[in-house]
Amino acid sequence: MSSLPKTETDLLKDLPFELSQEEGLELFLHMERANFQNDPKSTLPAFQALAYIAAYNWSLPEDQQPNTWEVPHWVGEVLAEGFFRYQENQVIGISTTLGEAFQLEGHGQGKIPKIKKSNQLRSERTDALWIAWQKAKNNMPITRAIEFLAEHHDVSTDTVRKRWIKHRRDAIQVAANLLNR
């Protein structure tokens, strides 16, 4: 049996607030759906959603692992479209890599890899959600939560504050939904 890199499985197991693994998976799938809606040309959220589903299922005891996995419709649709794009290009004689067909890579134009951008965005959203959760659940002052994360990440409070400001609206809504579940 395969497993994702330790950092990916840890995302589901070591969330900074009390969630079951099922709730953690739901949260990450929601975040990837939002990423896809923000950039519908990117297939990366679909691949990441599939990776989270795999990590969740691999984390189950072996005798509880299902033979099939539930995958959101949008994930299957995005992956199928990319594969058919690749297949069609091969049939008509256009040299395309899978990475190009799935729009994960280009022709070396010097762009920042989509995975790097995605990891940064996930990190920012996770920080904002942690701050919102600490405020909503533990009544921790926002400034204290920002200071804690800055120290934890060994970055300036301005860096964490900018992340918070950028993602606070969604983070507050998610934290409220989690509290009211």
HUSULZI-V301558 format. One record per residue. N is the residue number from 0. RES is the residue in one letter. SS is DSSP state (alpha for helix, beta for strand, coil for the rest). PSI is psi in whole degrees, 0 to 359 (none if undefined). BURIAL is 1 if it has 24 or more other ideal C-beta (glycine too) atoms within 12 Angstrom, else 0. Layout:
N RES SS PSI BURIAL
N RES SS PSI BURIAL
//
This chain:
0 M coil 139 0
1 S coil 167 0
2 S coil 157 0
3 L coil 163 1
4 P coil 149 0
5 K alpha 320 0
6 T alpha 325 0
7 E alpha 315 1
8 T alpha 326 1
9 D alpha 331 0
10 L alpha 323 1
11 L alpha 326 1
12 K alpha 328 1
13 D coil 45 0
14 L coil 147 1
15 P coil 17 1
16 F coil 168 1
17 E coil 103 0
18 L coil 147 1
19 S coil 166 0
20 Q alpha 325 1
21 E alpha 318 0
22 E alpha 323 0
23 G alpha 316 1
24 L alpha 315 1
25 E alpha 318 1
26 L alpha 313 1
27 F alpha 322 1
28 L alpha 322 1
29 H alpha 316 1
30 M alpha 319 1
31 E alpha 325 1
32 R alpha 317 1
33 A alpha 320 1
34 N alpha 318 1
35 F alpha 319 1
36 Q alpha 327 0
37 N alpha 333 0
38 D coil 77 0
39 P coil 348 0
40 K coil 345 0
41 S coil 129 1
42 T coil 351 1
43 L alpha 317 1
44 P alpha 326 1
45 A alpha 317 1
46 F alpha 319 1
47 Q alpha 321 1
48 A alpha 316 1
49 L alpha 322 1
50 A alpha 321 1
51 Y alpha 321 1
52 I alpha 316 1
53 A alpha 314 1
54 A alpha 318 1
55 Y alpha 309 1
56 N alpha 323 1
57 W alpha 338 1
58 S alpha 346 1
59 L coil 151 0
60 P coil 145 0
61 E alpha 322 0
62 D alpha 353 0
63 Q alpha 1 0
64 Q coil 128 0
65 P coil 157 0
66 N coil 335 0
67 T coil 155 0
68 W coil 143 0
69 E coil 125 0
70 V coil 130 1
71 P coil 144 1
72 H alpha 317 0
73 W alpha 327 1
74 V alpha 310 1
75 G alpha 319 0
76 E alpha 314 0
77 V alpha 315 1
78 L alpha 321 1
79 A alpha 317 0
80 E alpha 317 0
81 G alpha 318 1
82 F alpha 317 0
83 F alpha 327 0
84 R alpha 315 1
85 Y alpha 312 1
86 Q alpha 316 0
87 E alpha 317 0
88 N alpha 322 0
89 Q alpha 319 0
90 V alpha 320 0
91 I coil 3 0
92 G coil 19 0
93 I coil 124 0
94 S coil 111 0
95 T coil 135 1
96 T coil 163 0
97 L alpha 320 0
98 G alpha 322 0
99 E alpha 318 0
100 A alpha 323 1
101 F coil 4 1
102 Q coil 37 1
103 L coil 340 1
104 E coil 161 0
105 G coil 208 0
106 H coil 38 0
107 G coil 40 0
108 Q coil 6 0
109 G coil 16 0
110 K coil 153 0
111 I coil 132 0
112 P coil 140 0
113 K alpha 325 1
114 I alpha 324 1
115 K alpha 316 0
116 K alpha 318 0
117 S alpha 317 1
118 N alpha 320 0
119 Q alpha 315 0
120 L alpha 317 1
121 R alpha 319 1
122 S alpha 316 1
123 E alpha 315 1
124 R alpha 322 1
125 T alpha 318 1
126 D alpha 315 1
127 A alpha 320 1
128 L alpha 320 1
129 W alpha 317 1
130 I alpha 313 1
131 A alpha 321 1
132 W alpha 316 1
133 Q alpha 323 1
134 K alpha 312 1
135 A alpha 316 1
136 K alpha 320 0
137 N alpha 2 0
138 N coil 33 0
139 M coil 133 0
140 P coil 141 0
141 I alpha 316 1
142 T alpha 323 0
143 R alpha 319 0
144 A alpha 319 1
145 I alpha 315 1
146 E alpha 319 0
147 F alpha 311 1
148 L alpha 322 1
149 A alpha 315 0
150 E alpha 318 0
151 H alpha 318 0
152 H alpha 354 0
153 D coil 48 0
154 V coil 173 0
155 S coil 157 0
156 T alpha 330 1
157 D alpha 321 0
158 T alpha 312 0
159 V alpha 321 1
160 R alpha 318 1
161 K alpha 319 0
162 R alpha 316 1
163 W alpha 311 1
164 I alpha 319 0
165 K alpha 324 0
166 H alpha 7 1
167 R alpha 322 1
168 R alpha 309 0
169 D alpha 319 1
170 A alpha 318 1
171 I alpha 318 0
172 Q alpha 316 0
173 V alpha 316 1
174 A alpha 318 1
175 A alpha 317 0
176 N alpha 321 0
177 L alpha 320 1
178 L alpha 329 0
179 N coil 11 0
180 R coil none 0
//
